[in-house]
């Protein structure tokens, strides 16, 4: 019984022993590294886009397109193949409108680890008329913090067709109430809301622009604490200075705060019209070269489309609005 009780006390303290110089998500939730967290979020978005696409085929497609929806769900047809096919006008309208839409993610991962260790010693000197006592103690408090921030962007069509199942192998199966960032976070609802608000809900662009955007900000906080405080008290049976008590205090805590902001942006009507003109423009005939072609040089950086850039700017706008709201609350309190 005593051993069981001690195990109950000691094990949490051992698990919480903050010995990481560089706090990381996997210190709390193994084996979910930052890379795997991003993969789970992107794959959840991929699956949501695929479900929306198959739902559109099933609800609004021709009989052949309804059959294609069933084949996609069964895995007998790949999404990469499905996105290259010609569709009926209604389905083509949906696919062309959202294929070049972008989702941009802003990850803010904050990990803090704190631990405190103390030692106490009590000395007792009994004599004929009373006792003298002296308490000695020392402690050390340690704290380490890591703020990791970065951004990732995805185009809807490429996310649905190019992100494969091998990359998505560590898929989040459900929500994680203890450490939400490693579980499913509800991206399907956000993406469906974006599509149907735009189609049926009269979604409007911010003032002064024709750019249709939407953003969600998720904030997760998990705190884990534990402590163990063994103490021994002795009754002296001899004269002179003796140890009357001996104690130790050990406590540790981990605080992980994660903020995930994601913004959705789609091409403007002007861009869609220009794209339609390019699609209808006849392609030039290929000419047989008379001399060996020079090797094509890769650009130093990949080009950023206007839609992707707008999704990134929406992240900046949301961050600005959040800071303003925080400042307003501060001024109201003080």
C-alpha positions, 0 to 999 in steps of 0.5 A: 500500500505504501509503495502504491501511494509513493508511486502515485506521488513520484511518477507525476514528478518524474514525468514533469521533470523539466530537463529540456533546455529547448522546450518543444511540442514533443516534450509534452505529446510524443511523437508529435513534432512540429513537422507532424503537427503541420502535416496533421493540420494540412492533411485535415484541410486536404481531406476537407477539400476532397469531401467538399469536391465529392459532395459537389459531384454527388449533389449537383453532378450528372449521373457519370459525375455521381458515379465518379464521386462514389469511385473517389470515396472507394479509392478506385479513382485518384483525386489527381486524375479526377481534377484533370477531367472535363465536367458539366458546366455547373461542376466546372463552375465550382471547381474553376472557382475554388481550385486556385483558392488559397489557405494560409496558416500562421502557427504560434507555438509557445512552450514554457517549462518551470521547475523548483527544487528545495531542501530544508534541514531542521536542527534541534539542541535539547537542554534541561530547561528547553530546546534550541532549534535552527532551520536551514534551507535552500532552493532553485527555480528554473524556467525555460521558454520557446516561442516558435512561429512560422507560416504555411500556404496551400492552394486548394487544388494542389493540396487535394491532388499532390499531398499523398497518403504517405505524408498524411500517415500520422493522421489525426483521427479525432479531437484531442481535448488534452493537447488540441493542436495534435488532433482534429481542429475542425477545418472542414466546418471552416472550409465548408462555411467559406464555400457556402457563405460565398455561394449562398450567404452573400459573403462580402469582401472587406471595404475598399477591395473585391477580395473575398477572404475569411479567417479563423483564430484558434487558441489552445492552452494546456497546463500540466503541474506536479509536485513531490514534497517528502519530509522526515521528522525525528524525535531526538533521544540524545543530548546535543545537536541533532537533526530533527527534520529533513525535507525536500520540495520538487515541483514542475509545470509545463504550459503550452499555448498554441495559436493557429490563425488560418485565412482563406482567399479566392481569386477575384472576379477580374482574375477569373475573367482573365483566366477564362480568356487565357483558356479560350486563347488558341495555343501556339504551334510548337516549333522544332528547334534548330539548335540545342535548347539551353537548360532552363534555369530555376528561379531563385524563389518560387512565384507567389500568386496574387491569391496566395499573397492576399491570404498572407495579407489577411493573416497580417490583418487579423494579427493587427486586429487582435493586437488592437482588441488586446490594447482596447481591453487593456485601456478599458481595465486601466 
